[in-house]
Amino acid sequence: MIPFNKPYLTGKEAHYMYEAVFTGKLSGNGMFTQRCQAYFEQRFGFKKCLLTTSCTDALEMAAILCDIKPGDEVIIPSYTFVSTALAFVRQGAKIVFADSQANHPNLDVDRIEALINSKTKVIVPVHYAGMACDMDQIMALAAKYNLLVVEDAAQAIDSYYVPTTGDVEATPRPLGSIGHLSAFSFHETKNIISGEGGMLAINDDRFIHRAEIIWEKGTNRAEFFRGEVNKYGWVDIGSSFLPSEVIAAFLWAQVEQLDVIQDKRKQHWNRYYEALKPLADKGYFSIPAIPDYATNNAHMFYLVCPSLDERTKLINTLKQNDILAVFHYLSLHSSPYYTDKHDGRVLPNCDMFTDCLVRLPLFYELTNENLDKIIETIKSVYSM
């Protein structure tokens, strides 16, 4: 069986975890935590990074930092993982769901302004498949209406937004560095992993001090350990958001090999694209469209079939040939938990991706033989 995903190990994870154990500092915010955070700050220009136990936790920290209160409204795409909404629901927010673009699962930025009112507090763009939303438009809306932007960059490590100013010298900006706050995932299905894990990136100075307190269970413990205060206590709300040093040590082994991992994933992605484009050109399905303002970090390769029946047929044929492909999100606006809270708007593009999108296997250790088998099996469905 060719699995949908296989976590990649660089070979140094166990060594660094062993090293972490024998430092005697296991509870978090030790050497490996600080090493990972410094790397991301330096490479991607985030003002402050804090590792978390999950991307969900990073989003929950963001919701607290945004000072969300009951009755506040938060705009997010319906086609996303539940954590994007849940973090703000836990703070009492009303979620206002945005539809996807017709040709891409990312939210349709042109429809955001109509959703903004006096209760709107935050926009949460999700960079689906690691491909950027139109951040120039989103940040302009945020400035116009005095809103905060939290980038859900769970899938977007090492991916970039290219400003659409018409200036050929425009510098690409790392995803997660543009909004006021952003959240990343290091779940085992992501490009670099720690099993479970995440990170909050803070790009607005006014949130840095409080973020560290929330991260440390509402205490100023981190300041105490840096010698900035002579004792620490309970000064704010928060939770146990920071991961153990063992998780950070595992992540550091992945971080060291980020470029190697990315190069291999991009090779796999390009092989899919080149082989399947002729079928897409004939209209059998759609393949990922990369906007001019986005780069591709090869987080996933997906197809969008013409119908639910076509997708079911494709997934079943792949499974019969020992290939595991999966569908993705169910639209949150029609979920059992939120359907009676949704405002009733129809979101046809989100529903289309719910019914028609299928993700193909994409992981470091896929071989050319694996890829050829997957591609030939897909071609067989369409008699090519």
Phi and psi in degrees as a GROMACS rama.xvg file:
@    title "Ramachandran Plot"
@    xaxis  label "Phi"
@    yaxis  label "Psi"
@TYPE xy
-86.0773  112.419  ILE-2
-73.676  163.994  PRO-3
-67.6917  -38.9482  PHE-4
-144.563  146.638  ASN-5
-138.547  116.188  LYS-6
-59.0303  134.196  PRO-7
-95.3812  133.109  TYR-8
-110.822  130.278  LEU-9
-77.7053  -21.1587  THR-10
108.479  -13.3194  GLY-11
-106.641  -2.46445  LYS-12
-58.0871  -50.7701  GLU-13
-64.7463  -36.4855  ALA-14
-62.071  -47.7225  HIS-15
-69.5148  -34.8024  TYR-16
-64.8589  -40.783  MET-17
-60.3934  -43.1371  TYR-18
-62.6773  -41.0416  GLU-19
-62.7139  -42.319  ALA-20
-59.3928  -41.6027  VAL-21
-87.9486  3.39096  PHE-22
-77.8136  -19.8237  THR-23
81.2137  4.19457  GLY-24
-118.948  97.774  LYS-25
-110.422  -17.2744  LEU-26
-80.9974  -7.02289  SER-27
118.62  160.172  GLY-28
60.0896  35.742  ASN-29
-101.744  -154.356  GLY-30
-59.1532  -46.1877  MET-31
-73.7893  -35.834  PHE-32
-58.9117  -49.5451  THR-33
-66.8603  -34.3924  GLN-34
-65.2866  -45.6444  ARG-35
-63.4655  -45.7479  CYS-36
-62.3429  -42.5776  GLN-37
-64.2391  -38.5437  ALA-38
-59.5065  -50.0941  TYR-39
-65.3799  -38.3109  PHE-40
-62.8434  -43.1397  GLU-41
-75.2533  -41.3147  GLN-42
-74.7435  -40.8045  ARG-43
-109.059  -2.0836  PHE-44
77.7296  16.5435  GLY-45
-67.4  139.447  PHE-46
-67.9492  -37.7179  LYS-47
-151.514  135.741  LYS-48
-120.551  141.389  CYS-49
-132.406  117.378  LEU-50
-65.5432  146.157  LEU-51
-132.587  169.846  THR-52
-74.7124  -14.5164  THR-53
-166.444  166.813  SER-54
-67.3623  -33.383  CYS-55
-56.4114  -45.4073  THR-56
-63.3446  -39.6327  ASP-57
-61.9635  -40.378  ALA-58
-66.9207  -37.5127  LEU-59
-66.1486  -39.0875  GLU-60
-60.881  -41.9003  MET-61
-61.9756  -41.5168  ALA-62
-62.7777  -38.55  ALA-63
-66.3949  -44.9112  ILE-64
-63.6304  -31.6987  LEU-65
-75.6781  -2.5082  CYS-66
57.4942  43.075  ASP-67
-66.6597  133.971  ILE-68
-128.338  159.808  LYS-69
-52.8793  132.037  PRO-70
98.4048  -20.3409  GLY-71
-65.6665  149.116  ASP-72
-111.07  141.038  GLU-73
-129.497  127.963  VAL-74
-94.7933  121.555  ILE-75
-138.436  158.718  ILE-76
-70.3842  146.129  PRO-77
-73.8638  -29.7952  SER-78
-88.1921  83.9855  TYR-79
-160.361  172.72  THR-80
-74.995  152.683  PHE-81
-57.8534  -28.8228  VAL-82
-59.6273  -33.2562  SER-83
-56.8446  -43.6704  THR-84
-83.3759  -41.2974  ALA-85
-57.2886  -39.2059  LEU-86
-57.4359  -37.0395  ALA-87
-87.3827  -31.6883  PHE-88
-61.0627  -38.9488  VAL-89
-62.1891  -24.1717  ARG-90
-91.8951  0.553257  GLN-91
99.1291  7.88899  GLY-92
-74.0842  153.229  ALA-93
-92.746  128.627  LYS-94
-90.2561  127.759  ILE-95
-108.687  110.861  VAL-96
-83.5824  137.517  PHE-97
-105.576  147.255  ALA-98
-79.1124  159.682  ASP-99
-79.25  167.498  SER-100
-69.0657  160.08  GLN-101
-68.5936  -30.9375  ALA-102
-112.907  10.5477  ASN-103
-158.714  141.848  HIS-104
-65.6154  -17.445  PRO-105
-60.3259  153.292  ASN-106
-63.4204  149.969  LEU-107
-82.1499  102.812  ASP-108
-63.596  -30.741  VAL-109
-66.3593  -15.2806  ASP-110
-103.367  2.28072  ARG-111
-70.8603  -44.2754  ILE-112
-58.0156  -34.9245  GLU-113
-66.687  -17.3498  ALA-114
-91.9429  -8.3109  LEU-115
-84.9446  134.934  ILE-116
-144.052  -170.27  ASN-117
-65.988  -17.0108  SER-118
-92.2765  -11.0388  LYS-119
-68.3683  133.646  THR-120
-123.464  -32.1391  LYS-121
-142.363  143.655  VAL-122
-111.949  133.528  ILE-123
-120.813  88.8293  VAL-124
-72.745  137.226  PRO-125
-108.64  122.02  VAL-126
-86.228  83.5343  HIS-127
-65.5244  135.726  TYR-128
61.3833  19.3058  ALA-129
77.1929  12.816  GLY-130
-104.541  134.385  MET-131
-66.7107  142.369  ALA-132
-74.34  168.062  CYS-133
-77.2675  89.9489  ASP-134
-73.2747  -25.9635  MET-135
-60.2858  -47.5424  ASP-136
-64.8238  -42.1134  GLN-137
-65.5981  -44.18  ILE-138
-68.8542  -31.2727  MET-139
-66.6632  -41.4019  ALA-140
-63.7963  -41.8002  LEU-141
-60.9141  -41.808  ALA-142
-67.1195  -40.9405  ALA-143
-62.6401  -39.5021  LYS-144
-109.281  9.87048  TYR-145
57.8274  51.0394  ASN-146
-108.314  161.079  LEU-147
-97.5682  151.379  LEU-148
-121.966  123.679  VAL-149
-114.679  112.066  VAL-150
-79.4334  121.686  GLU-151
-86.0264  95.3078  ASP-152
-105.147  32.4858  ALA-153
-52.1419  -37.6959  ALA-154
-103.176  8.54239  GLN-155
-114.776  19.8946  ALA-156
-60.3075  137.242  ILE-157
61.5829  33.9444  ASP-158
-123.261  157.982  SER-159
-133.554  152.898  TYR-160
-103.92  131.757  TYR-161
-105.922  109.6  VAL-162
-53.8467  139.306  PRO-163
-101.511  53.427  THR-164
-88.1236  -8.40088  THR-165
85.582  -4.16198  GLY-166
-87.3668  116.227  ASP-167
-64.9537  -16.3258  VAL-168
-90.2605  0.959008  GLU-169
-55.1223  133.168  ALA-170
-89.709  125.636  THR-171
-59.468  141.733  PRO-172
-113.649  131.629  ARG-173
-58.5342  136.48  PRO-174
-62.6146  140.835  LEU-175
95.8652  -11.6559  GLY-176
-103.603  2.08816  SER-177
-102.226  -46.5744  ILE-178
-69.8741  172.365  GLY-179
-64.6226  -36.4284  HIS-180
-140.822  159.166  LEU-181
-152.5  157.946  SER-182
-129.512  135.127  ALA-183
-119.716  156.787  PHE-184
-119.219  141.057  SER-185
-120.928  31.0367  PHE-186
-59.2214  157.71  HIS-187
-63.2822  -12.1348  GLU-188
-91.0456  -2.12765  THR-189
-90.4576  176.794  LYS-190
-64.4604  -47.5953  ASN-191
-119.725  147.194  ILE-192
-137.503  161.407  ILE-193
-139.284  24.7641  SER-194
87.1535  -80.1039  GLY-195
-121.271  144.947  GLU-196
163.596  161.803  GLY-197
-161.073  -172.053  GLY-198
-158.218  137.189  MET-199
-98.6021  127.49  LEU-200
-109.195  133.062  ALA-201
-116.614  123.484  ILE-202
-115.079  0.0118968  ASN-203
-119.167  120.202  ASP-204
-54.4788  -31.2455  ASP-205
-68.2632  -14.3315  ARG-206
-99.323  -10.9206  PHE-207
-64.0814  -50.2418  ILE-208
-63.4133  -46.4942  HIS-209
-68.2258  -34.3302  ARG-210
-58.3416  -42.3514  ALA-211
-66.228  -34.2391  GLU-212
-69.2025  -45.8528  ILE-213
-60.0891  -40.0302  ILE-214
-60.7474  -33.0241  TRP-215
-103.834  44.4969  GLU-216
64.0778  26.5985  LYS-217
81.2231  15.41  GLY-218
-113.488  164.119  THR-219
-97.1957  39.5068  ASN-220
-61.4671  -40.4251  ARG-221
-62.7542  -38.219  ALA-222
-64.4331  -37.3725  GLU-223
-62.3576  -45.7625  PHE-224
-70.3726  -20.3615  PHE-225
-87.472  -1.99931  ARG-226
79.9506  18.0026  GLY-227
-85.2627  -23.1064  GLU-228
-133.496  155.852  VAL-229
-90.4725  -4.9476  ASN-230
-159.562  160.889  LYS-231
-128.319  156.387  TYR-232
-154.857  -171.637  GLY-233
-84.1782  114.666  TRP-234
-123.428  -7.57352  VAL-235
-164.102  177.355  ASP-236
-77.4068  165.193  ILE-237
169.928  -167.85  GLY-238
-160.549  -175.842  SER-239
-88.6242  78.3358  SER-240
-89.8564  -22.2949  PHE-241
-81.7112  142.377  LEU-242
-81.391  166.462  PRO-243
-69.6995  160.512  SER-244
-65.5341  -25.6463  GLU-245
-65.0298  -41.9879  VAL-246
-64.9877  -42.0641  ILE-247
-63.5636  -35.8695  ALA-248
-65.3736  -42.0137  ALA-249
-60.1703  -45.8735  PHE-250
-62.2958  -37.0558  LEU-251
-60.9361  -37.5234  TRP-252
-61.3912  -35.7678  ALA-253
-72.3757  -43.2939  GLN-254
-57.8012  -41.2955  VAL-255
-58.7122  -27.9743  GLU-256
-108.795  19.8612  GLN-257
-54.7863  -47.3401  LEU-258
-67.4562  -37.38  ASP-259
-63.5576  -46.1034  VAL-260
-62.0662  -44.4075  ILE-261
-64.0802  -40.7284  GLN-262
-60.5214  -43.4257  ASP-263
-68.8079  -42.9413  LYS-264
-62.1135  -39.5943  ARG-265
-66.9133  -34.8102  LYS-266
-60.9141  -45.7986  GLN-267
-62.0882  -45.1375  HIS-268
-60.217  -46.6354  TRP-269
-64.5589  -34.9501  ASN-270
-64.5153  -44.1783  ARG-271
-57.6904  -49.9346  TYR-272
-59.725  -49.6588  TYR-273
-65.2793  -37.0118  GLU-274
-76.7942  -31.9404  ALA-275
-99.1712  -10.5629  LEU-276
-59.8642  -39.7197  LYS-277
-59.0996  -35.6989  PRO-278
-70.9071  -38.6711  LEU-279
-64.1472  -39.6286  ALA-280
-63.1914  -27.0624  ASP-281
-84.3947  -4.11134  LYS-282
88.9825  10.911  GLY-283
-68.7562  -32.0231  TYR-284
-165.382  173.687  PHE-285
-106.746  151.515  SER-286
-116.532  165.958  ILE-287
-56.3945  134.625  PRO-288
-101.572  127.102  ALA-289
-100.621  112.823  ILE-290
-61.249  157.796  PRO-291
-59.5731  -28.1812  ASP-292
-91.5467  9.47137  TYR-293
-124.493  151.932  ALA-294
-107.995  172.249  THR-295
-117.966  118.908  ASN-296
-97.0612  9.58486  ASN-297
56.4407  41.0379  ALA-298
-70.3767  -41.5152  HIS-299
-150.373  157.692  MET-300
-120.576  127.167  PHE-301
-132.108  159.075  TYR-302
-118.143  148.985  LEU-303
-116.788  109.926  VAL-304
-79.807  162.831  CYS-305
-69.1302  -22.4897  PRO-306
-157.097  167.168  SER-307
-62.2982  -39.8536  LEU-308
-62.406  -42.5115  ASP-309
-63.579  -40.7247  GLU-310
-65.2175  -43.5604  ARG-311
-59.8776  -42.313  THR-312
-61.6786  -43.3272  LYS-313
-65.8528  -47.0287  LEU-314
-61.1809  -42.3742  ILE-315
-66.3022  -39.8106  ASN-316
-64.138  -43.2757  THR-317
-60.7574  -43.8974  LEU-318
-62.9101  -39.9387  LYS-319
-62.6929  -22.0554  GLN-320
-103.33  23.2911  ASN-321
61.2598  41.7359  ASP-322
-127.598  124.259  ILE-323
-98.5959  110.394  LEU-324
-115.215  152.178  ALA-325
-134.173  153.159  VAL-326
-84.2001  179.097  PHE-327
-122.593  -132.303  HIS-328
-68.3992  150.722  TYR-329
-96.637  133.334  LEU-330
-52.9722  127.901  SER-331
-69.8328  -28.6356  LEU-332
-66.0661  -22.058  HIS-333
-109.557  16.679  SER-334
-71.6093  155.242  SER-335
-56.1789  -35.2557  PRO-336
-74.7023  -37.604  TYR-337
-109.28  -5.45484  TYR-338
-59.1025  -37.1692  THR-339
-82.1038  -4.97294  ASP-340
-100.863  -15.6375  LYS-341
-70.8072  152.049  HIS-342
-80.7949  3.6264  ASP-343
94.7453  -8.43168  GLY-344
-62.596  141.99  ARG-345
-84.1807  133.628  VAL-346
-121.046  79.575  LEU-347
-64.9926  -34.2692  PRO-348
-70.4891  -40.7361  ASN-349
-58.3366  -44.7566  CYS-350
-66.0976  -34.6517  ASP-351
-63.8627  -45.3655  MET-352
-66.7246  -34.679  PHE-353
-56.7354  -42.7807  THR-354
-85.2702  -24.6955  ASP-355
-119.183  -15.7777  CYS-356
-84.4322  135.363  LEU-357
-131.598  134.382  VAL-358
-98.2136  132.553  ARG-359
-93.1974  156.567  LEU-360
-55.538  133.871  PRO-361
-153.43  106.581  LEU-362
-154.645  163.116  PHE-363
-53.3207  -44.553  TYR-364
-87.6272  8.57567  GLU-365
-58.162  135.242  LEU-366
-97.3063  165.656  THR-367
-60.7535  -34.8237  ASN-368
-64.6521  -41.9114  GLU-369
-59.1446  -48.6449  ASN-370
-62.3015  -42.3631  LEU-371
-61.0715  -41.0259  ASP-372
-64.3084  -43.9689  LYS-373
-62.1234  -46.993  ILE-374
-64.3189  -44.4612  ILE-375
-66.7827  -34.644  GLU-376
-66.2329  -41.2395  THR-377
-63.0665  -43.5234  ILE-378
-60.8027  -35.099  LYS-379
-65.2818  -28.5462  SER-380
-65.0929  -31.192  VAL-381
-108.582  18.9549  TYR-382
55.3835  45.6277  SER-383
